[in-house]
Amino acid sequence: MALRLGDLSLDLTAPTASGESRFHDWPGGNRGVIFSHPADFAPVAPLTDE
């Protein structure tokens, strides 16, 4: 599902310690941002313990 600027996102819900949280309620009337990365995301430099 592709979203473009100005599109209405799905109203996601999640259980929290204080009850169910709805994504559309989270920004409180302001704009919210969804950030995601592709499933095959690979960092530019691997993290090694050398």
N, CA, C and O of each residue as an XYZ file, in Angstrom:
200
protein
N       0.848     -1.177      0.000
C       0.000      0.000      0.000
C       0.891      1.238      0.000
O       1.680      1.431      0.925
N       0.777      2.042     -0.986
C       1.576      3.261     -1.075
C       0.773      4.436     -0.517
O      -0.415      4.584     -0.803
N       1.436      5.261      0.276
C       0.835      6.482      0.787
C       1.567      7.667      0.173
O       2.780      7.628     -0.034
N       0.830      8.689     -0.105
C       1.416      9.928     -0.612
C       1.112     11.043      0.382
O       0.225     10.908      1.225
N       1.841     12.130      0.280
C       1.599     13.267      1.162
C       0.129     13.660      1.110
O      -0.441     13.811      0.029
N      -0.473     13.823      2.260
C      -1.866     14.229      2.342
C      -2.847     13.072      2.398
O      -4.023     13.285      2.693
N      -2.392     11.836      2.119
C      -3.272     10.670      2.204
C      -3.577     10.363      3.665
O      -2.764     10.622      4.552
N      -4.753      9.810      3.897
C      -5.142      9.367      5.223
C      -4.658      7.938      5.413
O      -4.969      7.061      4.607
N      -3.904      7.704      6.468
C      -3.361      6.370      6.727
C      -4.418      5.484      7.381
O      -5.482      5.948      7.790
N      -4.094      4.212      7.466
C      -4.940      3.293      8.205
C      -4.968      3.713      9.666
O      -3.997      4.282     10.164
N      -6.058      3.443     10.355
C      -6.147      3.771     11.776
C      -5.671      2.562     12.568
O      -6.472      1.722     12.980
N      -4.359      2.482     12.777
C      -3.755      1.363     13.479
C      -4.062      1.455     14.965
O      -4.192      2.551     15.510
N      -4.179      0.308     15.619
C      -4.392      0.273     17.058
C      -3.333     -0.605     17.706
O      -2.808     -1.527     17.082
N      -3.026     -0.311     18.963
C      -2.040     -1.102     19.702
C      -2.424     -1.115     21.174
O      -2.836     -0.091     21.719
N      -2.291     -2.281     21.826
C      -2.555     -2.325     23.258
C      -1.404     -1.659     24.021
O      -0.236     -1.887     23.708
N      -1.733     -0.847     25.009
C      -0.717     -0.208     25.847
C      -1.066     -0.442     27.310
O      -2.130     -0.978     27.621
N      -0.182     -0.046     28.198
C      -0.427     -0.200     29.627
C      -1.621      0.626     30.093
O      -2.242      0.301     31.105
N      -1.948      1.693     29.360
C      -3.079      2.547     29.743
C      -4.297      2.343     28.849
O      -5.156      3.222     28.763
N      -4.380      1.187     28.182
C      -5.513      0.896     27.308
C      -5.108      0.889     25.848
O      -3.930      1.022     25.516
N      -6.097      0.732     24.976
C      -5.810      0.674     23.544
C      -5.485      2.065     23.004
O      -6.159      3.039     23.337
N      -4.456      2.151     22.175
C      -4.049      3.412     21.566
C      -4.363      3.362     20.076
O      -4.024      2.391     19.399
N      -5.013      4.412     19.561
C      -5.339      4.509     18.132
C      -4.394      5.501     17.473
O      -4.150      6.584     18.004
N      -3.862      5.125     16.310
C      -2.912      5.994     15.608
C      -3.529      7.350     15.272
O      -2.849      8.369     15.389
N      -4.779      7.392     14.865
C      -5.406      8.666     14.499
C      -5.578      9.583     15.709
O      -5.675     10.799     15.543
N      -5.618      9.027     16.920
C      -5.729      9.856     18.120
C      -4.365     10.327     18.615
O      -4.273     11.335     19.315
N      -3.308      9.603     18.255
C      -1.965      9.875     18.791
C      -1.461     11.293     18.523
O      -0.969     11.925     19.458
N      -1.554     11.842     17.284
C      -0.986     13.181     17.061
C      -1.794     14.316     17.697
O      -1.327     15.454     17.737
N      -2.986     14.023     18.187
C      -3.769     15.046     18.876
C      -4.153     16.225     18.001
O      -4.050     17.368     18.447
N      -4.589     15.993     16.783
C      -4.995     17.079     15.892
C      -3.867     17.644     15.053
O      -4.112     18.458     14.162
N      -2.637     17.231     15.318
C      -1.488     17.657     14.517
C      -1.180     16.593     13.476
O      -1.834     15.551     13.435
N      -0.208     16.849     12.655
C       0.200     15.856     11.663
C       1.105     14.823     12.302
O       1.921     15.145     13.166
N       0.957     13.580     11.872
C       1.819     12.503     12.345
C       2.674     11.999     11.195
O       2.333     12.205     10.030
N       3.764     11.352     11.506
C       4.680     10.835     10.496
C       4.854      9.339     10.703
O       5.081      8.877     11.821
N       4.745      8.588      9.615
C       5.027      7.157      9.647
C       6.352      6.958      8.938
O       6.520      7.387      7.796
N       7.303      6.303      9.615
C       8.591      6.005      9.001
C       8.732      4.503      8.904
O       8.451      3.783      9.862
N       9.163      4.032      7.758
C       9.367      2.605      7.561
C      10.565      2.412      6.661
O      10.989      3.334      5.965
N      11.109      1.210      6.680
C      12.213      0.876      5.793
C      11.851     -0.406      5.050
O      11.018     -1.177      5.527
N      12.457     -0.646      3.902
C      12.143     -1.853      3.144
C      12.535     -3.117      3.912
O      13.435     -3.084      4.751
N      11.863     -4.216      3.627
C      12.135     -5.478      4.315
C      13.568     -5.958      4.090
O      14.134     -6.633      4.949
N      14.157     -5.619      2.954
C      15.520     -6.074      2.656
C      16.571     -5.019      3.016
O      17.663     -5.009      2.448
N      16.242     -4.138      3.954
C      17.158     -3.073      4.370
C      18.458     -3.668      4.909
O      18.440     -4.572      5.744
N      19.564     -3.159      4.428
C      20.876     -3.589      4.914
C      21.695     -2.334      5.219
O      21.758     -1.425      4.391
N      22.314     -2.274      6.382
C      23.127     -1.096      6.696
C      24.313     -0.968      5.737
O      24.771     -1.956      5.163
N      24.792      0.241      5.577
C      25.909      0.491      4.677
C      27.164     -0.176      5.201
O      27.912     -0.777      4.430
N      27.405     -0.083      6.490
C      28.580     -0.720      7.099
C      28.091     -1.703      8.166
O      27.362     -1.314      9.078
N      28.488     -2.967      8.056
C      28.023     -3.930      9.058
C      28.624     -3.618     10.432
O      29.745     -3.119     10.537
N      27.864     -3.918     11.465
C      28.334     -3.697     12.829
C      29.165     -4.911     13.243
O      28.658     -6.033     13.282
N      30.431     -4.683     13.548
C      31.311     -5.782     13.959
C      31.983     -5.426     15.274
O      32.105     -4.251     15.622
N      32.404     -6.415     15.978
C      33.075     -6.202     17.263
C      34.535     -6.570     17.101
O      34.982     -7.629     17.544
N      35.277     -5.669     16.451
C      36.711     -5.929     16.207
C      37.560     -4.973     16.978
O      38.787     -5.036     16.900
